[in-house]
Amino acid sequence: MERILVVGATGAGKSTLARSVGERLKVPYHEMDALYFTGPGWAVNEHLTDDVLRLTAEPRWIIDSIGSPEVRDLLWESADTVLWLDYGRGVIMPRVLRRSLRRTVTRERVFGGNRETWAGWLSREHPAWWAWSQHAGRRSEIARRTNDPRFAPLSALRFAHPRETAAWFASLG
């Protein structure tokens, strides 16, 4: 495991796992949302593809995302391992709701200096709405990719419950 993608639905715990695995294996961790959102008003990185090309050219990395459409294939073709947090809505929704509530109440700065707001909860782009509406599609996309012959060299580990993930992580050197 040298070039690792941690994938799953919004709220599954991708960033937390990627950060922990990166620390344990001494692999540089890169947060996709921080690469994607680069400024106020949720400005999108105009140089995302170049930035991801530069990162994936490195011998070792871990990224917490399936990848936005413009870099998805690049990430999957460059990775050697996929860690799939394939958790149901019953796991992810309480997580994403707690995280968004905390960020909203504390006015925590996130990617590009942005903040989640009370008004943002009404938007279809809000993480809670996004997690709910994209769950099935994201699961299908990841399943398709893990079975796609183009990505056959990948080692794909699928975890259906946080207990499975925790047991696997505990077994890492």
C-alpha positions as semicolon CSV with decimal commas, in nm:
position;residue;x (nm);y (nm);z (nm)
1;M;0,000;0,000;0,000
2;E;0,182;0,302;-0,134
3;R;-0,084;0,493;-0,333
4;I;-0,415;0,466;-0,153
5;L;-0,768;0,591;-0,215
6;V;-1,015;0,590;0,072
7;V;-1,364;0,596;-0,081
8;G;-1,723;0,591;0,038
9;A;-2,024;0,812;0,089
10;T;-2,012;1,156;0,246
11;G;-1,989;1,109;0,623
12;A;-1,844;0,757;0,613
13;G;-1,519;0,865;0,779
14;K;-1,290;0,876;0,477
15;S;-1,079;1,167;0,601
16;T;-1,043;1,022;0,949
17;L;-0,934;0,682;0,817
18;A;-0,704;0,830;0,551
19;R;-0,533;1,053;0,806
20;S;-0,487;0,760;1,049
21;V;-0,362;0,517;0,784
22;G;-0,127;0,784;0,649
23;E;0,020;0,838;0,996
24;R;0,052;0,466;1,066
25;L;0,217;0,387;0,730
26;K;0,408;0,717;0,700
27;V;0,226;0,794;0,373
28;P;0,152;1,162;0,294
29;Y;-0,220;1,236;0,335
30;H;-0,407;1,474;0,103
31;E;-0,763;1,589;0,171
32;M;-0,957;1,610;-0,156
33;D;-1,203;1,872;-0,033
34;A;-0,910;2,098;0,061
35;L;-0,767;2,050;-0,289
36;Y;-1,107;2,107;-0,453
37;F;-1,238;2,410;-0,258
38;T;-0,975;2,682;-0,257
39;G;-1,140;3,007;-0,157
40;P;-1,435;3,202;-0,026
41;G;-1,779;3,122;-0,159
42;W;-1,674;2,759;-0,205
43;A;-1,453;2,858;-0,500
44;V;-1,337;2,555;-0,697
45;N;-0,969;2,497;-0,776
46;E;-0,912;2,584;-1,141
47;H;-0,587;2,383;-1,132
48;L;-0,729;2,069;-0,971
49;T;-0,619;1,834;-1,247
50;D;-0,264;1,971;-1,243
51;D;-0,252;1,950;-0,863
52;V;-0,376;1,591;-0,864
53;L;-0,133;1,498;-1,143
54;R;0,151;1,635;-0,933
55;L;0,036;1,446;-0,621
56;T;-0,021;1,116;-0,799
57;A;0,323;1,135;-0,960
58;E;0,469;1,094;-0,611
59;P;0,560;0,740;-0,506
60;R;0,348;0,743;-0,191
61;W;0,017;0,914;-0,107
62;I;-0,325;0,865;0,043
63;I;-0,631;1,062;-0,072
64;D;-0,977;1,057;0,086
65;S;-1,204;1,057;-0,216
66;I;-1,342;0,870;-0,513
67;G;-1,239;1,190;-0,693
68;S;-1,442;1,453;-0,866
69;P;-1,532;1,361;-1,225
70;E;-1,241;1,550;-1,383
71;V;-0,978;1,358;-1,181
72;R;-1,160;1,034;-1,095
73;D;-0,997;0,811;-1,357
74;L;-0,657;0,965;-1,290
75;L;-0,683;0,877;-0,921
76;W;-0,808;0,525;-0,983
77;E;-0,544;0,454;-1,248
78;S;-0,266;0,582;-1,019
79;A;-0,371;0,406;-0,698
80;D;-0,256;0,063;-0,591
81;T;-0,510;0,023;-0,308
82;V;-0,870;0,124;-0,250
83;L;-1,016;0,121;0,100
84;W;-1,395;0,127;0,057
85;L;-1,606;0,237;0,352
86;D;-1,931;0,086;0,227
87;Y;-2,150;0,187;0,519
88;G;-2,526;0,214;0,513
89;R;-2,720;0,535;0,564
90;G;-2,785;0,432;0,924
91;V;-2,414;0,477;0,993
92;I;-2,331;0,777;0,779
93;M;-2,630;1,002;0,836
94;P;-2,583;1,047;1,213
95;R;-2,213;1,113;1,149
96;V;-2,266;1,375;0,881
97;L;-2,546;1,542;1,078
98;R;-2,331;1,566;1,394
99;R;-2,034;1,699;1,197
100;S;-2,237;1,960;1,010
101;L;-2,419;2,069;1,324
102;R;-2,086;2,112;1,506
103;R;-1,936;2,306;1,216
104;T;-2,244;2,529;1,190
105;V;-2,268;2,603;1,563
106;T;-1,896;2,664;1,613
107;R;-1,855;2,849;1,281
108;E;-1,558;2,621;1,214
109;R;-1,358;2,719;0,908
110;V;-1,330;2,442;0,653
111;F;-1,194;2,418;0,301
112;G;-1,082;2,747;0,148
113;G;-1,179;2,931;0,467
114;N;-1,550;2,859;0,415
115;R;-1,805;2,783;0,684
116;E;-2,120;2,578;0,698
117;T;-2,418;2,803;0,773
118;W;-2,775;2,759;0,889
119;A;-2,895;2,883;0,550
120;G;-2,672;2,626;0,384
121;W;-2,878;2,347;0,541
122;L;-3,153;2,432;0,291
123;S;-2,928;2,376;-0,009
124;R;-2,910;2,048;-0,201
125;E;-2,532;2,096;-0,186
126;H;-2,528;2,076;0,194
127;P;-2,337;1,769;0,318
128;A;-2,647;1,621;0,484
129;W;-2,858;1,646;0,170
130;W;-2,563;1,536;-0,042
131;A;-2,495;1,229;0,176
132;W;-2,858;1,120;0,158
133;S;-2,914;1,182;-0,213
134;Q;-2,580;1,053;-0,340
135;H;-2,551;0,742;-0,122
136;A;-2,690;0,483;-0,365
137;G;-2,522;0,634;-0,669
138;R;-2,185;0,655;-0,498
139;R;-2,213;0,294;-0,382
140;S;-2,295;0,180;-0,739
141;E;-2,009;0,382;-0,887
142;I;-1,754;0,239;-0,646
143;A;-1,881;-0,117;-0,698
144;R;-1,858;-0,070;-1,073
145;R;-1,504;0,065;-1,048
146;T;-1,380;-0,208;-0,815
147;N;-1,501;-0,464;-1,072
148;D;-1,379;-0,274;-1,380
149;P;-1,095;-0,456;-1,564
150;R;-0,917;-0,120;-1,612
151;F;-0,860;-0,110;-1,238
152;A;-0,790;-0,483;-1,191
153;P;-0,438;-0,421;-1,055
154;L;-0,592;-0,241;-0,757
155;S;-0,620;-0,415;-0,426
156;A;-0,971;-0,325;-0,308
157;L;-1,069;-0,375;0,054
158;R;-1,440;-0,329;0,128
159;F;-1,559;-0,263;0,481
160;A;-1,934;-0,293;0,539
161;H;-1,928;-0,171;0,900
162;P;-1,701;0,049;1,113
163;R;-1,615;-0,256;1,328
164;E;-1,460;-0,422;1,021
165;T;-1,259;-0,109;0,946
166;A;-1,139;-0,082;1,306
167;A;-1,031;-0,448;1,310
168;W;-0,842;-0,407;0,984
169;F;-0,674;-0,087;1,106
170;A;-0,573;-0,256;1,431
171;S;-0,401;-0,528;1,226
172;L;-0,179;-0,276;1,041
173;G;0,183;-0,285;1,150
